[in-house]
Amino acid sequence: MARVVIGLSGGVDSSVAAYLLKQQGHEVIGLFMVNWHDTTGTLEGDCPWHDDRVFAELVAKKLDIPLHVVDLSADYRARVVDYMFAEYERGRTPNPDVLCNREIKFDVFLHEALKLGAEFVATGHYCRKTVTVDSAGHAVYHLLAGSDPNKDQSYFLCQLSQEQLRYAMFPVGDLLKPEVRRIAEGQGLATAKRKDSQGICFVGKVDLPVFLQQKLASKRGNVHEILPSWPKYAQREVCDSFVGRIGVGDSVADGSDMATLGSPTDAADRLVPTDEQLAAWAAPWRYTVRDGKKIGEHTGAHFYTIGQRKGLGIGGRKESLFILATDVAENVVYVGEGDAHPGLWRQALRIELNELHWLNPLQALQVGESRRYSVRIRYRQPLQGATLHMRTAGAYLLFDEPQRGITAGQFAAWYDGDELVGSGVIAE
């Protein structure tokens, strides 16, 4: 058995994880992180960190395990929150939960755990880990989706490295959420009926504009509506020959001789789009004020994100208005009416090559290669069929079906079966 340090957060998942580890005979040590002190923008009724600490202490006492407390707020501000501010200022939408896991829980926190003699670090994430050995005899760690399809949290860990996975343990990854609740209640854990945390990792639910105004000033600007009849929508079409042609996990080498248009006559054909086609399909919709009519004002383009439908304060429409694009340089927000508006949908996205991350190094593709994966571009999104094309200008994900709300700064994660093998920051 091993010495395992578990991140006790004051929630039911980490509480049950600690219980299961102890039942398995491990030496279990609890470690509670204080990552945020400022309550600016926090919505009334959201539990601050000191309430979480009380619950963590109650669980540790019930399980008869030691509990240590460490303040990582300086690292969290520098490595997560400051990054958030910088991304929003650029007109991008970051994912702080992915960053929190990569930079804090499995980095700074991991080092604190190692100081306590940890052989492994456990969390309450709903995901699984397996280990294989490569041809050179080296261990390869695989991150798998959690058994509960409604709670799978592997997406939030899409930036972990092999070294981080080496230490990781996920005791509840094979369980369903109702089972976790039953175990907590059966063991009399104080967190058994406590609600799951929501909002920004370690900050909670916030009024985002108020939260961002700590660093980003309000600035009134115009809201322009783009009609579905905008001519450029009709000019961008995707040839069906390039999507869904090979199975998930299959790969092909890109070649100029295969980059041909037309309907394939053989199911075994491997048609590969040109660089120009991929770049065109992945390009975000770009508007100018001449493309639409002013219909209102906003408080700052950097406070809004693509796909957002709340917070505009513009009513009187048959269908909701959605953010189609933001221009932080000109401080203009572009909107369209209805969820089916063509400006919300795109067939492809691009990732800078230096922003690619392979959790499984054996799956890494080289420039000139393509491979089929199942992909998600946000948490809880059903997996989408897509082909990853590696080109010198970047990695392109060409989806079988158009995707709603592709947003720069978010993470795309791709799976081979249950295994999350790679991820990257959406460039545009």
N, C-alpha and C positions, 0 to 999 in steps of 0.2 A: 504494500500500500504506500501511497505517496503523501507528502505534505502539500496540501492544496490551499491556496489563498483564493477566497471567493469575494467578488465585489458585491457586498450586501447593500442594496440600494434603498431598502425600505419597501420594496414591492413584493408581490406574491411569488413571482417567478424565481428571483434570486433566493428567496427564503426556502422554497421547495428544493431548489438546486443544492443549497447547503445541507438540507435534511438528507437528500439522496446520497450525497457524498459521504456523509457521516455513516449512513446505513451500509455503505459499501466498504467501510473500514478505513477510510482515509483520515489523516490528521487534518482537520479543517480549521482554518483561521479566517475570520471575517475582516474585511477592510472596507470602510465607508469613505467615499470621496466627497469632499466639499469642493465644488467646482464653480459656484456662482454665488455672489453676495448681493448684487444690485437687484432691486425689485422694479426698476424703471420699465414701464410698459407691461408688467405682469398683470394679468387679468384677475380681478377680485374673485376669491374663492379657490384659486390655485394654491396647492400646498407648497410652502417654501421648503428649503432643504432641511431646516431644523426639525420639521415634522417627520421627514424621511428618516432622519437620524434616530428619532425616538422609536420608530417602528423597527429599524435595524437593531437597536439595542434590545428591544423586547424579544425579537427573534433569536438573537445571539444568546440571550439569557435562557430562553426556553430550550434551545438546542445544546446548551452548555458548551459553547465555543467562545474563544476570546474574540474581541472586536477592537480593532485599531481604527483610528480616524486620521486621515491625511488631507491637508488643504492643498489642492492642485489648481486653485482659482487663477493664479498668475499664468500658469501654462495654458489653461483653458482659454483665458482671454487672448493671449498672444497667438495661439495656434488654431483656435476655432472661431471665436467671436470677431477678432480683428480681420480674419479672412472673410467672414460674412459681410462685414461692413465694406471691405474693399471690393468684393464681388458685386454687391448691390449698387455701389457707386458706379461701377462699370456697366450697369444695366443687365447684369447676369443674375441668376438665381441659384445660390449654392445649396448644398444639402448638409447642414451642420451635424446631423446624426451620423452620416458616413464618416465625416471628418473626426467626430468625437471618438468613434471606435478606433480609427487608424492612429490618431494623434494622442489620445488620452487613455482610453480603457486598455488598449493593447500596446501602449508605448510607455507613457509616464507612469501610469498605474502599474504596469507590468514590472517596471524597474523598482517601484516601491515594494511590490510583492516579493521580488527576488531578494530584497534586503531582509525580508522576514524568513528567508530560506525556502521559498516556494519552489517546488518542482513543476507545478502546473498552476495556471490561473483559470478560474471558472467564472462564468457569467450565467445569467438566466435567459440567454438568447435561445430562440426556437430555431436551431439549426444543428447539424451534425458534422462530425469529423471522422474521416477514415485515413489510414496510412498504408501506402504500398512502398515497394522498393524498386528503384529503377535499374537499368542494366549495369550501372556502375556500382550498385550496392548501396546507393544513397536513399534515405527515406524521403518520400514525397507525400505531403499532407494535402488532403482533399477536403474542401468545404462543400457540404451537401445541404440541400434545403431541409427545413424542419419537417417532421412527419405530419404536423398539423397544417393543412393547406391554408387555413384561415389565419394562421399566426406566423407562418414562415418569415423569419427575419434575416435570412442569409443576405438579402440585398444590402442591408445596412453594414455588412462586413465585407463588401465587395472590393475593398482596398487593402485587405490584410496581406501581409507577406508570408512566405514560408516560415520564416523565423518566428513570427507572431503566432501562426497556426501551430507551430511545434509545441508551444506552451498551453494552448487553449483547450479548455474542457467545456462541454455544453450539456450538463446533466439532464435538462428537460427537453432536449431536442427530439427525443423519440416519443414524447408524450403529447396528448391533446390538451388544450387549455382547460376544458372542464375537468380532466383528470388531475391537473395541477391544483385547481381549486379544491377538489375533493381531498387530495392529500393534505393540503394546508389546513383544511377544516378538521380533518381526522386527527391531525397532530396538534390541534389547538394553537396554531400559529396566528399571531395578531394580525397578519396581513391577509388572512384567508378571504375576506370580503372587501379588501381595499381596492378601489378603482385603479386601473392601469394609468400610468402617467401619460400625458399628452403634451404636444407642443415641442419646442426646441429642447434638445437633449440637455438636461440639468438646469435649464432655465424655466421651462414650463410653457403654458399657453400665454401668448403675449399679443398685445395690439402691435402688429409689426411696424406700422409707420411710427408709432410712439417709441418703440424700442430702437428703431434705426435712427431716430432723431437725436440719439446720444452723440452720433457722429455726423449724420447727414442732415443738412438743413432743409426745411420745407421751401419749395419754390413753385409758385403758381405757373401753370402752363395750360395749354389747350388740349382738348380731347377731340380727335377727328374720327368720323365714322367712314369705314371703307365698305362699299356695297359688294354683295356677292358677284355682281356683274363686272367688277374691275377687270379690264381686258387681260391682264397678265395671268390671271388664274387659268384661263382657257389655253394659254400658250404652253403650259408645263404639263406634259403628259408622260406617263411611264409605260414602256412597252412590257406587256405581261410575259414576254419571253425571258425576262431577266429575273423573275421572282418565283420562288417555290420550285426550282428545277431539280434540286438535289436534296437528299434527306439530311436531317440534323445529324451532325457529326461527320458527314462526308466532306471531303475537301478536294479542291482542284487548283491547278496552277493557272494564274491569269496569263493570257497571251494575246497579242494583237491579232493573231490569226483567228481567234475565237470571238473577238469583239465585233460580232455582226448582228444586224437587225433581222427581224422576220420571225415568223412563227416556227418553232422547231418541229420537225416531222418525226423525230425519234425521241422517246422519253429519256434516252441516255445522253442526249445532247447536252453539252456544257457551254451555254452561252454566257459570255462575260461582258459587261458593259465597258465602254471606254472611260478614260479618266474624265473626259469632258461631260459625259452623260452623268456620271456619279456626282461630279461637282455641281451640275445644274440641279439635280434632284435633291441634293442635300442643302442647297442654298436656302437660307431663311427668306421669308417674304420681306421685301424692303419697300417702304412707302415714303412719299413726300406729302407735305400738306396740300399739294395740288391734287392728290389722288382721292381726297375725301373732303367732307364738309365738317366744319367745326360744330359740335353739338353740346359742348360743355367745357368745364375746366377741372383741373386736378391739382394736387398739392406737391407734386414732385414725381417725375417719371421713374426715378429709381425706387419708389415705393411699390411699384406694380410689377407683375410677372405675367408671362404669356399663359393664356387659359383662365386667368382670374375673372370671376364674374361679380364679386362683391367689392364694395368700397368705392364705387364710382359716384354713387348718389345721383344717377340719371335714370329716371323712371319713365312711365308712360309708354312702354313698349309691349308688343304682343309677346315677344320672347326676350330673354335676358341678353344684355350686352356682355361680350367677352373681350378681354384684352387680346389683340392680335400681335402687337409689337410695341416696343417702347424705344424712343430715341432720346437717350440721356444727354446727348450733346445739344440737341435743339429743344429738349424738355417737352416733347410731344408724346402723347399716348394715342395709339390707334386701336379702334375697337370695331367689332362687327356684331350683328344681331343673330342670335341663334347658335345652338351647338353644332349645327351642320354647316356653318359658314366655312367656305373653302380656305380662308386664311388661317384656320385653326389646324389644318391638316397638311402633312408632308409625308413623302414616301421614304426619305432617307435622312441620315445625319452624318456628320463628320467629327472625328476625334483626332486631335494632333498626335503624331506618333510618340512624342515625349510625354503624352498624358495617358498612354496605354499602360495597363497593369495586368499582368498574368498571375493569378493565384496559383495556377498549375503550370509550371514552366514547360512541361512536356506538351502542352497544347499551344504554345506560342507560335504564331504565324510570322513569316517573313514577308517583306515587300514582294508583291507578285503572286501571293497566294490568296485563296479564298476558301471559306469554310462556312457551312450551315450551322446556325445555333438557334436556340430559343432565347429571346431577349426581353428584358423589361427596362423601361426608362423611368420608372417611379415605383415606390413601394406599393404593394397590393395590386399593381397592374397585372392582369393575366399575361402569361408568357406569350410572346409574339414570334412567329416565324420570320427569320431574316438571314441574309448572307453577309458575312463580314469580308470585305474586300480590302486587302492591304495594298496601298499605293504610296508613291513617294510624297504625295501631297497630304497624306493622312490615311487613317483607317475609316472606311465608309461602311455603315450599316444600311443595307438596302432591304426594306421590309416587304413582306408579301402583301400586306395591306397598309394603306396610309395610316399614319399615327397622329393622334390628337395632342397638341400642346407640347411638341418637342421644344425644350427650353435650354438655352446655353447656360452652362454652369452646373447643371444636374448630371447625375451619373447614369450611364447605360451599363447594364451588367448582362453578360451572356452565359448561358448554361448549356452543357452537354448532358442531356438527361437530368438527373437530380443534382449534378455537380456544377457549382458556379466556378467557371474556369478563368474569367477575365472581366475587366471593366475599364471604363475610361470616362473622362470629363467631356461632355458634349461641347464642342467648340462653337457651334452656331446653329 
